[in-house]
Amino acid sequence: MPFTNLLMQLVSSVEGATGALIIESDGEAVQWYSRADGERLRLRSAYLASVLKFCQAAMESMNLGGLGHLVLNYDGASLVVQELSPGYYLVLEMSPFTNVAEGVHNLKRALPELRREFEA
């Protein structure tokens, strides 16, 4: 599946990145790549989905528009989240000392190709 290669390229492009995955809005992992513990990455995605729902509800109630990207520090990791397609999100997992700006930048650079593959 091309997603695994694209996720692996994203992780390889960020020094300190440990994994990347695509999740549904309910937190279910659709596809992932992890340098170490894929199970831990998938478990984090379930918690991340709850945070995303809360943030989106808060933004809607305050008429702030849509969610661009979200950066969280959680359980020894930095996580960058970006909507891939309605109801689906791309998550980049990084060690807590990774350059978050590099992670956001490279995630946004990878989005167009991932979106094309996702919608194909």
C-alpha positions as CSV (number, residue, x, y, z in Angstrom):
1,M,0.0,0.0,0.0
2,P,1.5,3.4,-1.0
3,F,0.5,5.0,2.4
4,T,3.1,3.0,4.3
5,N,5.8,4.3,2.0
6,L,4.6,7.9,2.2
7,L,4.3,7.7,6.0
8,M,7.8,6.2,6.2
9,Q,9.1,9.1,4.0
10,L,7.5,11.6,6.2
11,V,9.0,10.1,9.4
12,S,12.4,9.9,7.7
13,S,12.3,13.5,6.7
14,V,12.1,14.8,10.3
15,E,15.0,14.2,12.6
16,G,13.5,12.8,15.8
17,A,10.3,11.6,14.3
18,T,9.2,8.2,15.5
19,G,6.0,7.4,13.6
20,A,3.2,8.6,11.5
21,L,-0.4,7.4,11.0
22,I,-3.7,8.1,9.4
23,I,-6.6,8.0,11.8
24,E,-10.4,8.2,11.5
25,S,-12.2,10.8,13.6
26,D,-13.1,8.1,16.1
27,G,-9.4,7.4,16.7
28,E,-9.2,4.1,14.7
29,A,-5.8,3.8,13.0
30,V,-6.3,3.3,9.2
31,Q,-2.6,3.0,8.3
32,W,0.6,3.6,10.2
33,Y,4.4,3.4,10.2
34,S,6.5,3.4,13.3
35,R,10.2,3.0,13.9
36,A,9.6,1.4,17.2
37,D,6.3,0.6,18.9
38,G,3.4,0.7,16.5
39,E,1.0,-0.4,19.2
40,R,1.9,2.6,21.4
41,L,1.4,4.9,18.4
42,R,-2.1,3.5,17.7
43,L,-3.1,3.8,21.4
44,R,-2.0,7.4,21.4
45,S,-4.3,8.0,18.4
46,A,-7.3,7.0,20.4
47,Y,-6.6,9.6,23.0
48,L,-5.8,12.1,20.3
49,A,-9.2,11.6,18.7
50,S,-10.9,12.7,21.9
51,V,-8.8,15.9,22.1
52,L,-9.5,16.6,18.4
53,K,-13.3,16.3,19.0
54,F,-13.1,18.6,22.0
55,C,-11.0,21.2,20.1
56,Q,-13.3,21.1,17.1
57,A,-16.4,21.5,19.3
58,A,-14.9,24.4,21.1
59,M,-13.8,26.1,17.9
60,E,-17.3,25.7,16.4
61,S,-19.0,27.1,19.5
62,M,-16.8,30.2,19.3
63,N,-17.1,30.5,15.5
64,L,-13.3,30.3,15.0
65,G,-13.4,28.3,11.8
66,G,-11.7,25.0,11.1
67,L,-8.7,23.4,12.6
68,G,-5.5,24.0,10.8
69,H,-3.0,21.9,12.6
70,L,-2.7,20.9,16.2
71,V,0.5,20.3,18.2
72,L,0.3,18.3,21.5
73,N,2.8,17.1,23.9
74,Y,1.5,13.8,25.4
75,D,3.0,10.9,27.2
76,G,6.6,11.5,26.2
77,A,5.9,12.6,22.6
78,S,5.1,15.6,20.5
79,L,2.3,15.0,18.1
80,V,1.4,17.1,15.1
81,V,-2.1,16.6,13.7
82,Q,-3.5,17.8,10.4
83,E,-6.8,17.0,8.6
84,L,-6.2,14.8,5.7
85,S,-9.7,14.5,4.4
86,P,-13.1,15.1,6.1
87,G,-13.1,12.6,9.1
88,Y,-9.5,11.6,8.6
89,Y,-6.3,13.0,10.1
90,L,-2.6,12.7,9.6
91,V,-0.5,12.4,12.7
92,L,3.2,12.8,13.1
93,E,4.7,11.4,16.3
94,M,8.1,12.9,17.4
95,S,10.4,12.6,20.4
96,P,9.7,15.5,22.9
97,F,12.9,17.3,21.9
98,T,12.3,17.3,18.2
99,N,12.1,20.5,16.3
100,V,8.3,20.9,16.1
101,A,8.5,23.5,13.4
102,E,10.4,21.1,11.2
103,G,7.7,18.5,11.9
104,V,4.9,20.9,11.0
105,H,6.7,22.0,7.8
106,N,7.4,18.5,6.5
107,L,3.9,17.3,7.4
108,K,2.4,20.1,5.4
109,R,4.8,19.3,2.5
110,A,3.7,15.7,2.5
111,L,0.0,16.5,2.6
112,P,-0.7,17.0,-1.1
113,E,0.7,13.6,-2.2
114,L,-1.0,11.8,0.8
115,R,-4.3,13.6,-0.1
116,R,-4.0,12.5,-3.8
117,E,-3.4,8.9,-2.7
118,F,-6.2,9.0,-0.1
119,E,-8.8,10.3,-2.5
120,A,-7.8,7.9,-5.4
